[in-house]
């Protein structure tokens, strides 16, 4: 019976233990990295060996080339990969140990000096090697690699090992989040934390995840947005706040949607949505320069250069123009239902505002490639936004689009408690019809009755922002462990 790869590697592990070298107990402290060695020894000429300085480096074995009397192999650490070399002359025991007991995937600690091969590759001349963690499963084949998307996402640890460009996406993600924190802190914002478990899911119209607290004997919901808690802080006297955290929506999965996602929400007192347009333009341009070194966005082969100010377009005007709607009929629900029947999916309870937003999202939004502010949202689709003074049927709100994807949503916040109560009551009717949560956050209305200064607020999807700045075309590519269906074990 032929032994499996797992069984072969397990035997090697047992042999290591027999020799008193259990790899899961050994300690090793590296004093350098692959990247540092490559940078430090750029001056070496082919065939030149720096034998005076000894280094300690650790990493995972990626490839092995056995030439009989010598072995070349590559290891990878958190910074880069580097070639290593063991030869029989003067290192016979080490070479025998390596060939007999080590495999690709093993994590090792190496002591050695540095030389440049005749072919020009900077290489570690191995003087000693320790096994730090034995890998019991083979890495994906060298040439085929790990390409199948579902396997990559389910086994993200292998994805990160075999595909260095994936690791770079998440390094960029870290830089993006760090930069946003610094950008806002420099402008006087403070970072806060608000509840993830909420008695009433609020701040957006979305289906929540529901749970139950045994001790308190009450239903709780994973938050769909932190908005109303952050506005309570504005009421309490904070003038600039932000929160970066997870939100949860029990809805569909797509290239732009994951049930668990990261957002930043920020609120600024004594401001309106025009102030946030300016802030957002600065954030996006400075972020692009910081992460990519230029003001460009790339998706596939398409690259777009952008500059400020970003274009602004009106939902109302775009629908009037593209759908051929007379301006005086744009608020006529019956007319719109008849005119647009068959072009978009219209629910029986949709009003004119919901209809024109649906039309815009289907026929206009996908074509917005360069960063574009979309304004003039109907009041019925924006229950937490302040009405426009010159047309109360619309609100002071914008969404930022790029490559057909919504990146940010912001508005001048509604701070009239009577208007807010009335809109909550209207939302209750809609939610009941659509089988969403029936109640609203009435305590927030009470908070508003204590007075909230004129305020502007914005939510930016971190995952989509990372997609935008890395060129990723699926949200799964920028979330380390995206939500997925369990594997079918049958």
C-alpha positions in Angstrom: 0.0 0.0 0.0 1.4 3.4 -1.0 1.8 5.8 1.8 0.1 9.2 1.5 2.1 12.4 1.6 0.7 13.1 5.1 1.9 9.7 6.3 5.4 10.2 4.9 5.7 13.6 6.6 4.3 12.3 9.8 7.0 9.7 9.9 9.6 12.4 9.5 8.0 14.2 12.4 8.3 11.1 14.5 12.0 10.7 13.5 12.6 14.3 14.6 11.0 13.5 18.0 13.1 10.4 18.3 16.2 12.5 17.8 15.0 14.9 20.6 14.2 17.6 18.1 10.5 18.1 18.4 9.9 21.1 16.1 7.1 22.5 18.2 9.3 23.1 21.2 12.4 24.6 19.7 13.1 28.3 20.1 14.8 30.5 17.5 15.2 34.3 17.4 16.0 35.7 14.0 18.1 38.9 13.8 17.3 39.9 10.3 14.8 39.4 7.4 14.9 38.4 3.8 14.3 42.0 2.7 17.1 43.4 4.9 19.6 40.9 3.7 18.8 41.6 0.0 19.1 45.3 0.6 22.3 45.1 2.6 24.2 42.9 0.2 23.3 44.5 -3.1 26.9 45.4 -3.5 28.1 41.8 -3.8 29.4 40.7 -7.2 28.5 37.3 -8.7 30.5 34.6 -6.9 31.4 37.0 -4.0 30.9 35.7 -0.5 30.8 37.8 2.7 32.0 35.2 5.2 32.7 37.4 8.2 29.1 38.2 9.2 26.7 35.5 10.4 23.0 36.0 10.3 19.9 34.2 11.8 16.8 34.2 9.7 13.5 32.2 9.8 10.9 31.4 7.3 8.9 28.7 5.4 10.4 26.5 2.8 8.8 27.2 -0.5 10.8 25.3 -3.1 13.6 22.7 -3.0 16.1 21.8 -5.8 18.2 18.8 -5.0 21.5 18.4 -6.9 22.8 15.4 -5.0 25.9 17.0 -3.5 24.1 20.2 -2.7 20.6 21.7 -2.3 19.2 25.1 -3.2 15.9 26.1 -1.6 13.8 29.2 -1.1 12.3 30.4 2.2 9.7 33.1 2.7 9.3 35.4 5.7 6.9 38.3 6.3 9.1 40.6 4.1 10.2 38.6 1.1 11.6 35.3 -0.1 15.3 34.5 -0.3 17.4 31.6 -1.7 19.4 29.3 0.7 22.2 26.9 -0.1 23.6 23.8 1.6 26.6 21.9 0.1 28.2 18.6 1.2 31.7 20.0 1.6 32.0 20.8 5.3 28.2 20.5 5.9 27.6 16.8 5.2 25.5 16.2 8.3 23.3 19.3 7.7 22.8 18.3 4.1 21.8 14.7 5.1 19.5 16.1 7.8 17.8 18.4 5.3 17.3 15.8 2.6 16.1 13.2 4.9 13.7 15.1 7.2 12.7 18.5 5.7 10.0 19.3 3.1 8.4 22.3 1.4 6.1 24.0 3.9 8.3 23.4 6.9 9.2 26.5 9.0 12.9 26.6 9.7 15.5 28.7 11.5 18.7 29.2 9.6 22.1 30.5 10.6 24.6 31.4 7.9 26.5 33.9 5.8 25.6 35.6 2.5 26.9 35.3 -1.0 25.8 36.0 -4.5 25.6 33.1 -6.9 27.3 33.1 -10.3 23.8 33.7 -11.8 23.5 36.8 -9.6 21.0 35.7 -6.9 21.7 36.8 -3.3 21.8 33.6 -1.3 22.3 32.4 2.3 25.1 29.9 2.8 23.5 27.7 5.5 25.8 26.8 8.5 23.0 25.5 10.7 19.3 24.8 10.4 16.5 24.0 12.9 13.0 22.8 12.3 10.6 25.2 14.0 7.3 23.7 12.7 6.8 20.6 10.6 4.3 21.0 7.8 2.3 17.8 7.5 0.5 18.7 4.2 2.2 19.5 0.9 1.9 23.0 -0.4 0.0 23.5 -3.7 2.0 22.4 -6.8 4.7 24.9 -7.8 3.4 25.6 -11.3 -0.3 25.3 -10.8 -0.2 27.1 -7.5 -3.4 28.0 -5.6 -5.7 29.6 -8.2 -9.2 28.3 -7.7 -11.0 31.2 -6.0 -13.1 29.2 -3.6 -10.2 27.1 -2.4 -8.1 30.3 -1.9 -10.8 31.9 0.2 -11.5 28.8 2.4 -7.8 28.2 2.9 -6.6 31.8 3.2 -3.5 30.8 5.0 -2.3 28.9 1.9 -3.4 31.8 -0.3 -1.1 34.1 1.6 1.8 31.7 1.4 1.5 30.9 -2.3 0.3 34.3 -3.7 2.5 37.2 -2.4 0.3 39.7 -4.2 -2.6 38.8 -1.9 -0.5 39.7 1.2 0.2 43.1 -0.4 -3.5 43.8 -0.6 -3.9 43.4 3.2 -0.7 45.4 3.9 -2.3 48.2 1.8 -5.5 47.7 3.7 -3.6 48.3 7.0 -2.0 51.4 5.5 -5.4 52.7 4.4 -7.1 52.3 7.8 -4.0 53.8 9.6 -4.0 56.8 7.3 -7.7 57.4 7.8 -7.3 57.4 11.6 -4.3 59.9 11.3 -6.2 62.1 8.8 -9.2 62.5 11.0 -7.3 62.8 14.3 -5.2 65.7 12.8 -8.5 67.4 12.1 -9.8 67.2 15.6 -11.9 64.0 15.4 -11.8 61.5 18.3 -12.3 57.8 17.9 -15.1 56.2 19.9 -16.8 52.8 20.3 -20.5 52.2 20.3 -22.6 49.1 20.9 -22.5 46.2 18.4 -25.3 44.4 20.2 -28.3 46.7 20.0 -31.9 46.4 21.3 -33.2 48.1 18.1 -31.1 47.9 14.8 -31.0 51.4 13.5 -29.1 53.8 11.2 -30.1 52.0 7.9 -32.8 50.0 6.3 -31.5 46.5 6.3 -32.4 43.0 7.7 -30.4 42.4 10.9 -29.0 39.3 12.5 -31.0 38.5 15.7 -29.8 36.9 18.9 -31.1 36.5 22.5 -29.5 37.5 25.8 -30.3 34.9 28.5 -29.6 36.9 31.6 -31.5 40.0 30.5 -34.2 37.9 28.8 -34.3 40.2 25.7 -33.8 40.1 22.0 -30.6 41.8 20.7 -29.4 42.5 17.2 -26.0 42.8 15.6 -25.8 46.4 14.5 -26.5 47.4 10.9 -24.9 50.8 11.5 -23.6 52.8 14.5 -25.2 56.1 13.3 -27.8 56.9 16.0 -25.3 56.1 18.8 -22.7 58.4 17.3 -25.3 61.2 16.9 -26.2 60.8 20.6 -22.5 61.7 21.3 -22.9 64.9 19.2 -26.0 65.7 21.3 -23.9 65.0 24.4 -21.3 67.6 23.4 -18.7 65.9 21.3 -18.3 67.9 18.1 -16.2 65.6 15.9 -16.3 61.8 16.4 -15.6 58.7 14.3 -15.8 54.9 14.6 -14.2 52.2 12.5 -15.9 48.9 13.1 -17.9 45.9 11.8 -21.5 46.1 10.7 -23.7 43.1 10.0 -26.6 42.8 7.5 -28.5 39.6 7.0 -28.8 40.1 3.2 -27.3 38.9 -0.1 -23.7 38.1 -1.0 -22.1 39.5 -4.1 -18.9 41.0 -5.5 -19.7 44.2 -3.6 -21.5 42.8 -0.5 -20.5 40.6 2.5 -22.9 40.1 5.4 -20.1 41.2 7.8 -18.3 44.4 6.6 -16.2 47.3 7.9 -17.2 50.9 7.8 -16.0 54.2 9.1 -18.7 56.6 10.3 -17.8 60.2 11.1 -19.9 63.1 12.4 -19.0 66.8 12.5 -21.1 69.4 14.3 -21.8 72.8 12.8 -21.3 71.4 9.3 -23.4 70.3 6.4 -22.9 67.9 3.5 -21.0 70.4 1.5 -18.3 70.4 4.2 -18.1 66.6 3.9 -17.8 66.8 0.1 -14.6 68.8 0.6 -13.4 66.6 3.4 -14.0 63.4 1.3 -12.2 64.8 -1.7 -9.1 65.5 0.4 -9.3 62.1 2.1 -9.5 60.1 -1.2 -6.8 62.1 -3.0 -4.4 62.1 -0.1 -5.1 58.4 0.5 -4.4 57.5 -3.1 -1.1 59.4 -3.0 -0.1 57.7 0.3 -1.0 54.2 -0.8 -0.2 54.2 -4.6 1.9 57.3 -5.0 -0.5 58.9 -7.6 -4.1 60.0 -8.0 -5.2 57.1 -10.1 -7.8 54.3 -9.8 -7.3 51.0 -11.7 -9.7 48.1 -12.3 -8.5 45.4 -14.6 -6.8 47.1 -17.6 -8.7 50.3 -17.1 -6.9 53.1 -15.2 -8.4 56.5 -14.4 -6.6 59.6 -13.3 -8.7 61.9 -11.1 -8.4 65.3 -9.6 -10.5 67.6 -7.4 -13.1 68.8 -7.5 -15.0 65.6 -8.3 -17.9 65.9 -10.7 -21.4 66.2 -9.1 -24.6 64.8 -10.7 -28.2 65.0 -9.6 -30.4 61.8 -9.4 -33.4 63.9 -10.3 -31.8 65.5 -13.4 -30.3 62.3 -14.6 -33.6 60.4 -14.5 -35.4 63.3 -16.2 -32.8 63.3 -19.0 -32.2 59.6 -19.5 -35.7 58.3 -18.9 -37.5 61.1 -20.8 -39.5 62.1 -17.8 -41.1 65.6 -17.9 -39.7 67.6 -15.0 -43.2 68.3 -13.7 -43.9 64.6 -13.6 -40.8 63.5 -11.6 -42.9 63.3 -8.3 -45.9 61.6 -9.9 -45.8 58.0 -8.6 -48.6 56.7 -10.9 -47.0 58.3 -14.0 -43.6 56.9 -13.1 -44.9 53.4 -12.5 -46.6 53.4 -16.0 -43.7 55.1 -17.8 -41.0 52.8 -16.3 -42.9 49.6 -16.1 -40.8 46.7 -17.5 -37.6 48.8 -17.3 -37.1 48.4 -13.5 -38.6 46.2 -10.8 -41.2 48.2 -9.1 -42.9 47.1 -5.9 -46.5 47.9 -5.2 -45.7 50.1 -2.2 -42.8 52.1 -3.9 -43.3 55.8 -4.1 -41.9 58.2 -6.7 -38.7 58.7 -4.7 -37.9 54.9 -4.5 -38.7 54.5 -8.2 -36.3 57.2 -9.5 -33.5 55.9 -7.2 -34.1 52.4 -8.6 -33.9 53.7 -12.1 -30.7 55.7 -11.4 -29.0 52.6 -9.8 -29.8 50.4 -12.8 -29.1 52.7 -15.7 -26.7 55.4 -14.4 -24.7 54.3 -11.3 -22.8 51.4 -13.0 -21.3 53.8 -15.6 -19.8 56.2 -13.1 -16.2 55.4 -13.5 -14.3 58.4 -12.1 -15.1 59.5 -8.5 -18.4 61.2 -8.7 -20.7 62.8 -6.1 -24.4 61.9 -6.6 -26.8 64.4 -5.0 -30.5 65.2 -4.8 -31.9 62.1 -3.0 -35.7 61.9 -2.4 -36.7 62.5 1.2 -38.6 59.2 1.3 -35.4 57.2 0.7 -33.4 59.2 3.3 -35.2 59.1 6.7 -32.3 60.5 8.7 -31.2 63.4 6.4 -32.2 67.0 6.5 -34.6 68.4 3.8 -33.4 70.9 1.2 -34.7 74.3 2.0 -35.7 75.0 -1.7 -37.3 71.6 -2.2 -38.4 69.7 0.9 -39.1 66.6 -1.1 -35.4 66.1 -1.5 -32.6 66.0 1.1 -29.0 67.3 1.5 -27.3 64.0 0.8 -24.6 62.7 -1.4 -23.2 59.3 -2.3 -19.7 58.9 -3.8 -19.4 56.5 -6.7 -16.3 55.2 -8.5 -16.1 52.3 -11.0 -19.9 51.9 -10.6 -19.6 51.2 -6.9 -20.9 53.2 -4.0 -18.0 54.1 -1.7 -19.5 56.7 0.7 -22.9 58.0 1.9 -23.3 61.3 3.7 -25.8 63.9 4.5 -26.7 66.9 6.6 -28.3 65.2 9.6 -31.9 65.7 10.5 -32.0 67.4 13.9 -35.7 68.3 14.0 -37.2 65.7 16.5 -40.8 66.2 15.2 -39.8 65.6 11.6 -37.7 62.6 12.7 -40.6 61.1 14.6 -42.9 61.5 11.6 -40.4 59.8 9.3 -39.9 57.0 11.7 -43.6 56.4 11.7 -43.6 56.3 7.9 -40.7 53.8 8.0 -42.5 51.6 10.4 -45.3 51.1 7.8 -42.8 50.2 5.1 -40.8 47.9 7.3 -43.9 45.9 8.3 -44.9 45.5 4.7 -41.4 44.2 3.9 -41.1 42.0 6.9 -38.2 43.9 8.4 -37.9 44.9 12.1 -41.1 46.6 13.2 -39.8 48.9 15.9 -37.7 52.1 15.6 -35.2 53.7 18.0 -37.7 56.0 19.8 -35.1 56.8 22.4 -33.1 58.6 19.7 -36.1 60.9 19.1 -36.0 61.7 22.8 -32.3 62.4 22.6 -33.0 64.8 19.6 -35.6 66.6 21.8 -32.7 67.7 24.0 -31.2 69.5 21.0 -28.5 68.4 18.4 -26.5 71.1 16.7 -26.5 71.3 12.9 -24.4 68.2 12.0 -23.1 66.4 8.9 -22.4 62.7 9.0 -20.8 60.2 6.6 -20.3 56.4 6.3 -17.4 55.1 4.1 -17.2 51.4 3.3 -13.6 50.4 4.1 -13.8 47.1 2.2 -15.0 48.9 -1.0 -12.4 51.7 -0.5 -9.7 49.0 -0.3 -11.1 47.5 -3.5 -10.9 50.9 -5.2 -7.3 51.5 -4.2 -5.9 48.0 -4.8 -7.8 47.2 -8.1 -9.6 44.2 -6.5 -12.8 43.3 -8.3 -14.5 41.4 -5.6 -15.1 42.3 -1.9 -13.9 38.8 -1.0 -10.4 39.7 -2.2 -10.1 42.4 0.4 -11.6 40.6 3.4 -9.3 38.1 5.0 -12.0 35.6 5.9 -15.2 36.4 3.9 -18.5 34.8 4.7 -19.0 31.5 2.7 -21.3 28.6 2.6 -20.0 25.5 4.4 -18.4 23.0 2.1 -20.5 20.1 1.0 -19.0 17.1 2.7 -21.1 14.5 0.9 
